Amino acid sequence: MKIAMIGSGYVGLVSGACFADFGHTVVCIDKAEAKIEALKRGEMPIFEPGLEALVAENVKAGRLSFTTEFAGPVGEADVVFIAVGTPSRRGDGHADLSYVYAAAREIARSVKGFTVVVTKSTVPVGTGDEVERILRETRPEADIAVVSNPEFLREGAAIGDFKRPDRIVVGIEDERAREVMTEVYRPLYLNQSPLLFTTRRTSELIKYAANAFLAMKITFINEIADLCEKVGADVQQISRGIGLDGRIGAKFLHAGPGYGGSCFPKDTLALVKTAQDNDSPVRLIETTIAINDTRKRAMARKVVAALGGEVRGKKIAVLGLTFKPETDDMRDAPSISIIQALQDGGAKIFAYDPEGMEASRAVLDDVTYGASPYDIAEGAEALVIVTEWNQFRALDFQRLKASMARPVLVDLRNVYKPEEVARHGFAYSSIGRGTCAMVAPVCEAAE
C-alpha cells in the first residue's frame, strides 16, 4: 500500500519506518526543511534504539522517503496518517489541536480517489468528528473515511512495541476503512496481534484511559513507598507481592521520583479537561496529577536530608537527566524539578546523561556537564541517581569514594541493594526502603 505520514517526529518517524519495513511504500512529510534534509542524510532527529538502522535499510530498499512536498504524496496515498504534535495548550491544559486541523485542511485539498485519513496523534474524544467535518467542509466532493488509530509506543522500546504490540486499536465509522486498515496491519494481524475495531470516539478514549491508568499506577506505588519509609517496610518487596497478582500485574509498579515524558503529563491533563467539559470529572486522575507534580521537588528534599539538611555551596552530582532511559527526551523529566529545587537551596549541580545533555541545556541553567559519572563525582558531596540508565547499574564505588568529598549516594530509582552500597562505606538513601541512612554495613530496616 502507499502511505503518507504527515509529521516526522517521534510517532511519525517510528511508525513510518515500521510500516515501510512491513513492505508498504511510505513517504514521511514534514514542513521543517532542516529536519527533512537531515533525514535524507540519515541523521535522526531523536534518539531511539534501532531507529537509525531501520530507516537506513528501508530508504535503501526504496520503501521509505522524506519530503516537504504535500500534494503529490498525499494524492497518491491509499492511507494518510496524521502524526503531528498535540502539546498542552497554554492557559487551560487542553490538547492543542491546531496542527491536526491544519493537516486535515491540507489533506482535503490533496486527496485523489477513496482515501483513508487516520489520526495517529493522541487527540481528545471527538477530534475525529472535527477532522471529518473539516475535510468535508474544505472539499465536499472528497471520498474519504476518517479513522482513529492511537499509538502505544514506549520511548526507548518503540520499534519493538510497534512490531509486537499488545493490541492495535482502530476506530471507524465507515465500514470501507475496516478492510483498508486490516491490510495496513496485515503482517501483525497474521502474527495474531489483537486487532480491535471500535467506534472512533471509543478508540480516542482508549488511548487516554490507558495512559491515565498507568500514570495512576506509578503514583500509587510512589505513595506506598512513602508509607514504607515511615513504617520500615520495603516497597520493592511490596511491588513484587502485589504484582504477582494477575489482576494487578508487575509493570509500572517501580517507585521513583514521579512520571514525566511526552505522554503521561500531557495526556492526563487533557483527559481531566475533557472530563470537566463533559461534566464528568475524573477525580482519581486529578489527584494523580497533583501528587506527581509535588513529588519531584520532594525528591530534592530527600537529597537535602541525606546531606544533613543543608546543600548551600555543596557540589551535587546528578546521574541521569532524561525522563527515562534509552531516550533523549527531557519533556517533564523529574530531573528538571529536582535540580531546580536543589539550586534554589544553593547547591552547585554537575550532571551526566548518556543522551540527554544537549536537550537539557534548553531547560536547565547553571548546570555543569561532565563526560562520565566519575568525572562529575569528583569532589561531590552527594551522588544522585535520577534516571536508571544501564551504565549506572555497575558503578565502581571504590573509585567514587576515593574522589568524592563525601560518600553519599541518593538512589531515586532503587538501582542498588542497600547492603551492597553500605559495604563500600557509603551513606545510602533510596525510595521506600526504610528510614535509616545506611552508613553502617548493616541497617536495622534492611534486616
ROKOLZA-421961 format. One record per residue (C-alpha): x, y, z; residue in three letters. Coordinates in steps of 0.25 Angstrom, whole numbers, plus 2048, in hexadecimal, padded with zeros to 3 digits. Each point is the difference from the previous one (the first is absolute). Example, Ala and Ser with C-alpha at 12.3 -4.5 7.8 and 13.67 -1.06 7.14 Angstrom:
BEGIN
site X->831 | Y->7EE | Z->81F | res->ala
site X->806 | Y->80E | Z->7FE | res->ser
# end
This chain:
BEGIN
site X->800 | Y->800 | Z->800 | res->met
site X->804 | Y->80F | Z->7FE | res->lys
site X->800 | Y->807 | Z->80D | res->ile
site X->803 | Y->80F | Z->803 | res->ala
site X->804 | Y->803 | Z->80E | res->met
site X->7FE | Y->80F | Z->804 | res->ile
site X->80A | Y->803 | Z->80A | res->gly
site X->80E | Y->7FB | Z->802 | res->ser
site X->801 | Y->801 | Z->80F | res->gly
site X->801 | Y->7F4 | Z->80A | res->tyr
site X->7F3 | Y->7FA | Z->7FC | res->val
site X->800 | Y->803 | Z->7F1 | res->gly
site X->80E | Y->7FB | Z->7FE | res->leu
site X->800 | Y->7F3 | Z->808 | res->val
site X->7F2 | Y->7FD | Z->7FA | res->ser
site X->805 | Y->803 | Z->7F2 | res->gly
site X->80C | Y->7F8 | Z->801 | res->ala
site X->7F9 | Y->7F4 | Z->806 | res->cys
site X->7F5 | Y->801 | Z->7F5 | res->phe
site X->80B | Y->800 | Z->7F5 | res->ala
site X->806 | Y->7F4 | Z->807 | res->asp
site X->7F3 | Y->7F9 | Z->7FE | res->phe
site X->801 | Y->802 | Z->7F1 | res->gly
site X->7F8 | Y->80C | Z->7FE | res->his
site X->805 | Y->80C | Z->7F9 | res->thr
site X->800 | Y->80C | Z->80A | res->val
site X->803 | Y->80F | Z->7FE | res->val
site X->803 | Y->808 | Z->80C | res->cys
site X->7FC | Y->80E | Z->7FF | res->ile
site X->804 | Y->80C | Z->808 | res->asp
site X->800 | Y->80F | Z->7FE | res->lys
site X->80D | Y->801 | Z->808 | res->ala
site X->80A | Y->800 | Z->7F4 | res->glu
site X->80C | Y->7FF | Z->809 | res->ala
site X->7FA | Y->7F3 | Z->806 | res->lys
site X->7FD | Y->7FA | Z->7F3 | res->ile
site X->80E | Y->803 | Z->7FA | res->glu
site X->806 | Y->7FA | Z->80D | res->ala
site X->7F8 | Y->7F3 | Z->7FE | res->leu
site X->804 | Y->7FF | Z->7F1 | res->lys
site X->80E | Y->800 | Z->805 | res->arg
site X->7FD | Y->7F5 | Z->80A | res->gly
site X->800 | Y->809 | Z->80D | res->glu
site X->7F5 | Y->7FD | Z->80A | res->met
site X->7F9 | Y->80C | Z->807 | res->pro
site X->7FE | Y->7F7 | Z->80C | res->ile
site X->808 | Y->7F5 | Z->807 | res->phe
site X->7F8 | Y->7F3 | Z->800 | res->glu
site X->808 | Y->7F3 | Z->800 | res->pro
site X->800 | Y->7F9 | Z->7F2 | res->gly
site X->7F9 | Y->80B | Z->7F9 | res->leu
site X->80C | Y->805 | Z->7F8 | res->glu
site X->803 | Y->7F2 | Z->7FA | res->ala
site X->7F1 | Y->7FE | Z->7FD | res->leu
site X->7FE | Y->80D | Z->7F9 | res->val
site X->80D | Y->7FE | Z->7F8 | res->ala
site X->7FC | Y->7F1 | Z->7FC | res->glu
site X->7F3 | Y->805 | Z->7FB | res->asn
site X->805 | Y->80C | Z->7F9 | res->val
site X->80A | Y->7F7 | Z->7F9 | res->lys
site X->7F5 | Y->7F7 | Z->7FC | res->ala
site X->7F8 | Y->80B | Z->7FA | res->gly
site X->7F4 | Y->7FE | Z->809 | res->arg
site X->802 | Y->80D | Z->809 | res->leu
site X->803 | Y->80E | Z->7FC | res->ser
site X->7FF | Y->80E | Z->805 | res->phe
site X->7FA | Y->80D | Z->7FB | res->thr
site X->7FB | Y->80E | Z->802 | res->thr
site X->7F6 | Y->7FE | Z->7F5 | res->glu
site X->7F2 | Y->7FE | Z->804 | res->phe
site X->7F7 | Y->7FF | Z->7F4 | res->ala
site X->807 | Y->7F5 | Z->7F8 | res->gly
site X->802 | Y->7F5 | Z->80A | res->pro
site X->7F2 | Y->802 | Z->807 | res->val
site X->7F9 | Y->800 | Z->7F2 | res->gly
site X->807 | Y->7F2 | Z->7FD | res->glu
site X->7FD | Y->7FA | Z->80E | res->ala
site X->7F6 | Y->7F6 | Z->804 | res->asp
site X->802 | Y->804 | Z->80E | res->val
site X->804 | Y->80D | Z->806 | res->val
site X->804 | Y->800 | Z->80F | res->phe
site X->800 | Y->80D | Z->808 | res->ile
site X->80B | Y->7FF | Z->80A | res->ala
site X->803 | Y->80E | Z->804 | res->val
site X->802 | Y->806 | Z->80E | res->gly
site X->7F4 | Y->802 | Z->80A | res->thr
site X->807 | Y->808 | Z->80B | res->pro
site X->7F9 | Y->805 | Z->80C | res->ser
site X->7FA | Y->80D | Z->7FD | res->arg
site X->805 | Y->80C | Z->808 | res->arg
site X->7F6 | Y->805 | Z->80A | res->gly
site X->7F6 | Y->7F5 | Z->802 | res->asp
site X->808 | Y->7F3 | Z->7FD | res->gly
site X->7F7 | Y->7FB | Z->7F5 | res->his
site X->807 | Y->7F9 | Z->7F4 | res->ala
site X->804 | Y->80A | Z->7F6 | res->asp
site X->7F9 | Y->7FA | Z->7F3 | res->leu
site X->804 | Y->80B | Z->7F7 | res->ser
site X->80B | Y->7F8 | Z->7F9 | res->tyr
site X->7F6 | Y->7F4 | Z->7FE | res->val
site X->7F5 | Y->809 | Z->7FA | res->tyr
site X->80A | Y->807 | Z->7F7 | res->ala
site X->805 | Y->7F3 | Z->7FB | res->ala
site X->7F1 | Y->7FC | Z->7FD | res->ala
site X->7FE | Y->80C | Z->7F7 | res->arg
site X->80C | Y->7FD | Z->7F8 | res->glu
site X->7FD | Y->7F2 | Z->7FF | res->ile
site X->7F2 | Y->804 | Z->7FB | res->ala
site X->806 | Y->808 | Z->7F4 | res->arg
site X->809 | Y->7F5 | Z->7FC | res->ser
site X->7F9 | Y->7F2 | Z->801 | res->val
site X->7FC | Y->7F9 | Z->7F3 | res->lys
site X->7F6 | Y->7F5 | Z->800 | res->gly
site X->7FC | Y->7F8 | Z->80C | res->phe
site X->80A | Y->803 | Z->80B | res->thr
site X->800 | Y->7FC | Z->80F | res->val
site X->805 | Y->80B | Z->809 | res->val
site X->805 | Y->7FB | Z->80D | res->val
site X->802 | Y->808 | Z->80D | res->thr
site X->80D | Y->7FA | Z->806 | res->lys
site X->802 | Y->80C | Z->809 | res->ser
site X->7FB | Y->7FF | Z->80E | res->thr
site X->7F3 | Y->808 | Z->800 | res->val
site X->7F4 | Y->802 | Z->809 | res->pro
site X->7F3 | Y->7FA | Z->7FE | res->val
site X->7F8 | Y->806 | Z->7F4 | res->gly
site X->80C | Y->804 | Z->7F9 | res->thr
site X->7FE | Y->7F6 | Z->7F4 | res->gly
site X->7F2 | Y->807 | Z->7FF | res->asp
site X->806 | Y->80D | Z->7FE | res->glu
site X->80B | Y->7FB | Z->7F6 | res->val
site X->7F5 | Y->7FA | Z->7F8 | res->glu
site X->7F8 | Y->80D | Z->800 | res->arg
site X->80C | Y->808 | Z->7FC | res->ile
site X->803 | Y->7F6 | Z->7F5 | res->leu
site X->7F2 | Y->801 | Z->7FA | res->arg
site X->7FE | Y->80F | Z->802 | res->glu
site X->80E | Y->802 | Z->7F9 | res->thr
site X->7FD | Y->7F6 | Z->7F5 | res->arg
site X->7F1 | Y->7FC | Z->7FF | res->pro
site X->803 | Y->7F6 | Z->7F5 | res->glu
site X->80C | Y->7F9 | Z->806 | res->ala
site X->7FE | Y->7F1 | Z->802 | res->asp
site X->805 | Y->7FE | Z->80E | res->ile
site X->7FF | Y->7F7 | Z->80C | res->ala
site X->805 | Y->806 | Z->80E | res->val
site X->806 | Y->7F6 | Z->809 | res->val
site X->806 | Y->800 | Z->80E | res->ser
site X->80D | Y->7F7 | Z->802 | res->asn
site X->807 | Y->805 | Z->80D | res->pro
site X->80E | Y->7FC | Z->802 | res->glu
site X->805 | Y->7F8 | Z->80D | res->phe
site X->80F | Y->802 | Z->7FE | res->leu
site X->80A | Y->801 | Z->80C | res->arg
site X->80C | Y->809 | Z->7FE | res->glu
site X->80C | Y->7F7 | Z->800 | res->gly
site X->7F8 | Y->7F4 | Z->7FB | res->ala
site X->7F8 | Y->806 | Z->7F5 | res->ala
site X->804 | Y->7F7 | Z->7F5 | res->ile
site X->7FD | Y->7F3 | Z->808 | res->gly
site X->7F3 | Y->806 | Z->804 | res->asp
site X->7FC | Y->803 | Z->7F2 | res->phe
site X->804 | Y->7F2 | Z->7FB | res->lys
site X->7FB | Y->7F8 | Z->80C | res->arg
site X->7F4 | Y->808 | Z->805 | res->pro
site X->7F7 | Y->7FC | Z->80B | res->asp
site X->7F5 | Y->805 | Z->7F8 | res->arg
site X->7FC | Y->808 | Z->7F4 | res->ile
site X->7F4 | Y->809 | Z->802 | res->val
site X->7F9 | Y->805 | Z->7F4 | res->val
site X->7F4 | Y->809 | Z->801 | res->gly
site X->7F7 | Y->801 | Z->7F4 | res->ile
site X->7F2 | Y->806 | Z->7FB | res->glu
site X->801 | Y->7FC | Z->7F2 | res->asp
site X->801 | Y->7F1 | Z->7FD | res->glu
site X->809 | Y->802 | Z->7F4 | res->arg
site X->80B | Y->803 | Z->809 | res->ala
site X->800 | Y->7F3 | Z->807 | res->arg
site X->806 | Y->7F8 | Z->7F4 | res->glu
site X->80A | Y->80B | Z->7FD | res->val
site X->805 | Y->801 | Z->80F | res->met
site X->800 | Y->7F0 | Z->800 | res->thr
site X->809 | Y->801 | Z->7F4 | res->glu
site X->809 | Y->80A | Z->806 | res->val
site X->803 | Y->7F8 | Z->80D | res->tyr
site X->7FF | Y->7F2 | Z->7F8 | res->arg
site X->80E | Y->7FC | Z->805 | res->pro
site X->7FC | Y->802 | Z->80E | res->leu
site X->7F2 | Y->7FA | Z->7FE | res->tyr
site X->806 | Y->7F3 | Z->7FA | res->leu
site X->809 | Y->7FF | Z->80D | res->asn
site X->7F3 | Y->801 | Z->808 | res->gln
site X->802 | Y->80D | Z->806 | res->ser
site X->7F3 | Y->804 | Z->805 | res->pro
site X->7F9 | Y->80A | Z->7F6 | res->leu
site X->7F5 | Y->807 | Z->808 | res->leu
site X->7F6 | Y->807 | Z->7F8 | res->phe
site X->7F7 | Y->80A | Z->807 | res->thr
site X->7F8 | Y->80D | Z->7FE | res->thr
site X->809 | Y->80C | Z->7FD | res->arg
site X->7FD | Y->807 | Z->80E | res->arg
site X->803 | Y->7F3 | Z->807 | res->thr
site X->80D | Y->7FF | Z->7FA | res->ser
site X->804 | Y->80E | Z->803 | res->glu
site X->7FC | Y->7FE | Z->80F | res->leu
site X->808 | Y->7F3 | Z->801 | res->ile
site X->80D | Y->807 | Z->7FE | res->lys
site X->7FD | Y->80A | Z->80B | res->tyr
site X->7FA | Y->7F6 | Z->809 | res->ala
site X->80D | Y->7F7 | Z->7FF | res->ala
site X->80A | Y->80A | Z->802 | res->asn
site X->7F8 | Y->806 | Z->80C | res->ala
site X->7FF | Y->7F2 | Z->806 | res->phe
site X->80F | Y->7FE | Z->7FF | res->leu
site X->803 | Y->80E | Z->806 | res->ala
site X->7F6 | Y->7FC | Z->80C | res->met
site X->807 | Y->7F3 | Z->802 | res->lys
site X->80E | Y->807 | Z->801 | res->ile
site X->7FA | Y->80A | Z->809 | res->thr
site X->7FA | Y->7F6 | Z->809 | res->phe
site X->80D | Y->7F8 | Z->802 | res->ile
site X->807 | Y->80D | Z->803 | res->asn
site X->7F7 | Y->803 | Z->80B | res->glu
site X->801 | Y->7F2 | Z->806 | res->ile
site X->80F | Y->803 | Z->7FF | res->ala
site X->7FF | Y->80C | Z->809 | res->asp
site X->7F8 | Y->7F8 | Z->80A | res->leu
site X->80B | Y->7F5 | Z->800 | res->cys
site X->80A | Y->80A | Z->804 | res->glu
site X->7F7 | Y->804 | Z->80C | res->lys
site X->7FD | Y->7F1 | Z->805 | res->val
site X->80D | Y->7FA | Z->7FC | res->gly
site X->7FB | Y->7F7 | Z->7F4 | res->ala
site X->806 | Y->7FD | Z->7F3 | res->asp
site X->7F9 | Y->805 | Z->7F4 | res->val
site X->807 | Y->7F7 | Z->7F6 | res->gln
site X->7FB | Y->7F4 | Z->807 | res->gln
site X->7F2 | Y->806 | Z->801 | res->ile
site X->801 | Y->803 | Z->7F1 | res->ser
site X->803 | Y->7F1 | Z->7FD | res->arg
site X->7F6 | Y->7FB | Z->80A | res->gly
site X->7F4 | Y->808 | Z->7FA | res->ile
site X->806 | Y->7FF | Z->7F2 | res->gly
site X->7FF | Y->7F1 | Z->800 | res->leu
site X->7F1 | Y->801 | Z->801 | res->asp
site X->7FC | Y->7FE | Z->7F1 | res->gly
site X->7F5 | Y->80B | Z->802 | res->arg
site X->80A | Y->80A | Z->804 | res->ile
site X->80D | Y->7FD | Z->7F8 | res->gly
site X->80E | Y->803 | Z->803 | res->ala
site X->802 | Y->80B | Z->7F5 | res->lys
site X->800 | Y->80F | Z->804 | res->phe
site X->802 | Y->7FC | Z->80F | res->leu
site X->80E | Y->806 | Z->802 | res->his
site X->801 | Y->80B | Z->80A | res->ala
site X->808 | Y->80C | Z->7FC | res->gly
site X->800 | Y->80F | Z->7FE | res->pro
site X->7F3 | Y->801 | Z->7F8 | res->gly
site X->7FC | Y->7FF | Z->7F2 | res->tyr
site X->804 | Y->809 | Z->7F5 | res->gly
site X->802 | Y->800 | Z->7F0 | res->gly
site X->7F7 | Y->804 | Z->7F4 | res->ser
site X->7F4 | Y->7F8 | Z->803 | res->cys
site X->7FC | Y->7FE | Z->80F | res->phe
site X->800 | Y->80E | Z->804 | res->pro
site X->7F9 | Y->806 | Z->7F4 | res->lys
site X->7F6 | Y->7F4 | Z->7FE | res->asp
site X->7FB | Y->800 | Z->80F | res->thr
site X->7FE | Y->80F | Z->800 | res->leu
site X->7F9 | Y->7FF | Z->7F2 | res->ala
site X->7F7 | Y->7F5 | Z->806 | res->leu
site X->7FD | Y->809 | Z->80C | res->val
site X->7FC | Y->80B | Z->7F8 | res->lys
site X->7F7 | Y->7F8 | Z->7F6 | res->thr
site X->7F9 | Y->7FA | Z->80C | res->ala
site X->7FD | Y->80D | Z->806 | res->gln
site X->7FB | Y->806 | Z->7F3 | res->asp
site X->7F6 | Y->7F4 | Z->800 | res->asn
site X->7FC | Y->801 | Z->80F | res->asp
site X->806 | Y->7F3 | Z->803 | res->ser
site X->80D | Y->803 | Z->809 | res->pro
site X->80A | Y->7F5 | Z->801 | res->val
site X->804 | Y->803 | Z->80F | res->arg
site X->80B | Y->7F5 | Z->800 | res->leu
site X->807 | Y->806 | Z->7F5 | res->ile
site X->7FF | Y->80E | Z->805 | res->glu
site X->807 | Y->7FB | Z->80D | res->thr
site X->80A | Y->7F8 | Z->7F8 | res->thr
site X->805 | Y->80C | Z->7F9 | res->ile
site X->800 | Y->808 | Z->80D | res->ala
site X->808 | Y->7F6 | Z->808 | res->ile
site X->80A | Y->7FE | Z->7F4 | res->asn
site X->803 | Y->80F | Z->7FF | res->asp
site X->804 | Y->801 | Z->80F | res->thr
site X->808 | Y->7F3 | Z->800 | res->arg
site X->80B | Y->805 | Z->7F7 | res->lys
site X->804 | Y->80B | Z->809 | res->arg
site X->7FE | Y->7F7 | Z->80C | res->ala
site X->80B | Y->7F8 | Z->7FB | res->met
site X->809 | Y->80C | Z->801 | res->ala
site X->7FD | Y->800 | Z->80E | res->arg
site X->805 | Y->7F2 | Z->802 | res->lys
site X->80D | Y->804 | Z->7FA | res->val
site X->801 | Y->80C | Z->80A | res->val
site X->7FC | Y->7F7 | Z->80C | res->ala
site X->80B | Y->7F6 | Z->7FB | res->ala
site X->80A | Y->80B | Z->802 | res->leu
site X->7FC | Y->804 | Z->80E | res->gly
site X->7F5 | Y->80B | Z->7FC | res->gly
site X->809 | Y->80A | Z->7F8 | res->glu
site X->805 | Y->800 | Z->7F2 | res->val
site X->805 | Y->80E | Z->7FE | res->arg
site X->80D | Y->801 | Z->7F9 | res->gly
site X->801 | Y->7F1 | Z->7FF | res->lys
site X->803 | Y->7F9 | Z->7F3 | res->lys
site X->7F6 | Y->7F5 | Z->7FD | res->ile
site X->802 | Y->7F6 | Z->7F4 | res->ala
site X->7F3 | Y->7FC | Z->7F9 | res->val
site X->800 | Y->7F3 | Z->7F8 | res->leu
site X->7F5 | Y->800 | Z->7F5 | res->gly
site X->7F8 | Y->80C | Z->7FB | res->leu
site X->7F6 | Y->7FA | Z->7F6 | res->thr
site X->7F3 | Y->7FC | Z->805 | res->phe
site X->803 | Y->7F1 | Z->7FD | res->lys
site X->80C | Y->7F8 | Z->7FB | res->pro
site X->802 | Y->7FE | Z->7F1 | res->glu
site X->7FB | Y->80D | Z->7FB | res->thr
site X->805 | Y->80E | Z->7FF | res->asp
site X->7F2 | Y->806 | Z->804 | res->asp
site X->801 | Y->80B | Z->80B | res->met
site X->7F1 | Y->803 | Z->800 | res->arg
site X->7FB | Y->801 | Z->80E | res->asp
site X->80B | Y->7F8 | Z->805 | res->ala
site X->801 | Y->7FF | Z->80F | res->pro
site X->80F | Y->804 | Z->800 | res->ser
site X->7FB | Y->80E | Z->7FC | res->ile
site X->7F8 | Y->803 | Z->80D | res->ser
site X->80A | Y->7F9 | Z->808 | res->ile
site X->80C | Y->808 | Z->7FB | res->ile
site X->7F9 | Y->80D | Z->801 | res->gln
site X->7FC | Y->7FD | Z->80E | res->ala
site X->80E | Y->7FD | Z->804 | res->leu
site X->805 | Y->80C | Z->7F9 | res->gln
site X->7F5 | Y->808 | Z->808 | res->asp
site X->807 | Y->7FB | Z->80C | res->gly
site X->80E | Y->805 | Z->7FB | res->gly
site X->806 | Y->7F3 | Z->7FB | res->ala
site X->809 | Y->7FF | Z->7F5 | res->lys
site X->7FC | Y->7F6 | Z->7F6 | res->ile
site X->808 | Y->7F7 | Z->7F7 | res->phe
site X->7F9 | Y->7F6 | Z->7F7 | res->ala
site X->802 | Y->7F5 | Z->7F6 | res->tyr
site X->7F7 | Y->7F9 | Z->7F7 | res->asp
site X->803 | Y->7F6 | Z->7F4 | res->pro
site X->7F7 | Y->807 | Z->7F6 | res->glu
site X->7F8 | Y->80C | Z->807 | res->gly
site X->80B | Y->80A | Z->803 | res->met
site X->7FE | Y->808 | Z->7F3 | res->glu
site X->7F1 | Y->801 | Z->802 | res->ala
site X->801 | Y->803 | Z->80F | res->ser
site X->808 | Y->80D | Z->7FC | res->arg
site X->7F3 | Y->806 | Z->7FB | res->ala
site X->7F8 | Y->7FE | Z->80D | res->val
site X->80B | Y->800 | Z->80B | res->leu
site X->809 | Y->80C | Z->804 | res->asp
site X->80D | Y->800 | Z->808 | res->asp
site X->803 | Y->7F1 | Z->7FE | res->val
site X->80E | Y->7FB | Z->7FE | res->thr
site X->800 | Y->7F4 | Z->7F7 | res->tyr
site X->80B | Y->7F5 | Z->800 | res->gly
site X->805 | Y->7F5 | Z->7F8 | res->ala
site X->7FD | Y->7F4 | Z->809 | res->ser
site X->7FA | Y->7FD | Z->80E | res->pro
site X->80E | Y->801 | Z->805 | res->tyr
site X->803 | Y->80D | Z->7FA | res->asp
site X->7F4 | Y->807 | Z->807 | res->ile
site X->802 | Y->7F8 | Z->80D | res->ala
site X->80E | Y->806 | Z->803 | res->glu
site X->7FF | Y->809 | Z->80C | res->gly
site X->7F1 | Y->7FE | Z->801 | res->ala
site X->7F9 | Y->7FF | Z->80E | res->glu
site X->7F5 | Y->7F7 | Z->7FA | res->ala
site X->7FD | Y->7F8 | Z->7F4 | res->leu
site X->7F1 | Y->7FF | Z->7FC | res->val
site X->7FB | Y->7F6 | Z->7F6 | res->ile
site X->7F4 | Y->806 | Z->7F9 | res->val
site X->7FF | Y->7F7 | Z->7F4 | res->thr
site X->803 | Y->7F2 | Z->800 | res->glu
site X->809 | Y->7FE | Z->7F3 | res->trp
site X->807 | Y->7F3 | Z->800 | res->asn
site X->80D | Y->806 | Z->801 | res->gln
site X->7FD | Y->805 | Z->80E | res->phe
site X->7FD | Y->7F1 | Z->805 | res->arg
site X->80E | Y->7FC | Z->802 | res->ala
site X->807 | Y->80C | Z->805 | res->leu
site X->80E | Y->7FF | Z->806 | res->asp
site X->7FE | Y->804 | Z->80E | res->phe
site X->80E | Y->7FF | Z->805 | res->gln
site X->804 | Y->80A | Z->7F5 | res->arg
site X->7F4 | Y->809 | Z->803 | res->leu
site X->803 | Y->800 | Z->80F | res->lys
site X->80F | Y->804 | Z->7FD | res->ala
site X->7FC | Y->80C | Z->7F8 | res->ser
site X->7F3 | Y->805 | Z->807 | res->met
site X->801 | Y->80A | Z->80B | res->ala
site X->7F6 | Y->7F8 | Z->808 | res->arg
site X->7FB | Y->7F2 | Z->7FD | res->pro
site X->7F1 | Y->802 | Z->7FF | res->val
site X->7F7 | Y->7F9 | Z->7F5 | res->leu
site X->7F2 | Y->804 | Z->7FF | res->val
site X->7F9 | Y->7F6 | Z->7F7 | res->asp
site X->7F3 | Y->805 | Z->7FB | res->leu
site X->7FE | Y->7F3 | Z->7F7 | res->arg
site X->803 | Y->7F5 | Z->80A | res->asn
site X->80B | Y->7FB | Z->7F7 | res->val
site X->809 | Y->7FB | Z->80B | res->tyr
site X->7FE | Y->7F7 | Z->80C | res->lys
site X->802 | Y->808 | Z->80D | res->pro
site X->80A | Y->7F6 | Z->806 | res->glu
site X->809 | Y->800 | Z->7F3 | res->glu
site X->801 | Y->80F | Z->801 | res->val
site X->802 | Y->800 | Z->80F | res->ala
site X->80B | Y->7F6 | Z->7FE | res->arg
site X->808 | Y->80A | Z->7F9 | res->his
site X->7FF | Y->80A | Z->80B | res->gly
site X->7F5 | Y->809 | Z->7F9 | res->phe
site X->7F5 | Y->807 | Z->807 | res->ala
site X->7F4 | Y->7FB | Z->7F8 | res->tyr
site X->7F2 | Y->805 | Z->7FE | res->ser
site X->7F6 | Y->7FA | Z->7F7 | res->ser
site X->7F1 | Y->800 | Z->7FD | res->ile
site X->7F6 | Y->7F8 | Z->809 | res->gly
site X->80A | Y->7F7 | Z->807 | res->arg
site X->800 | Y->805 | Z->80F | res->gly
site X->805 | Y->80D | Z->806 | res->thr
site X->80F | Y->7FD | Z->804 | res->cys
site X->80B | Y->807 | Z->7F9 | res->ala
site X->807 | Y->7F2 | Z->7FF | res->met
site X->80E | Y->806 | Z->803 | res->val
site X->803 | Y->7F3 | Z->808 | res->ala
site X->802 | Y->7F3 | Z->7F9 | res->pro
site X->7F3 | Y->7FB | Z->806 | res->val
site X->7F3 | Y->807 | Z->801 | res->cys
site X->7F5 | Y->7FC | Z->809 | res->glu
site X->7F6 | Y->804 | Z->7F6 | res->ala
site X->806 | Y->7F6 | Z->7F6 | res->ala
site X->801 | Y->7F5 | Z->809 | res->glu
# end
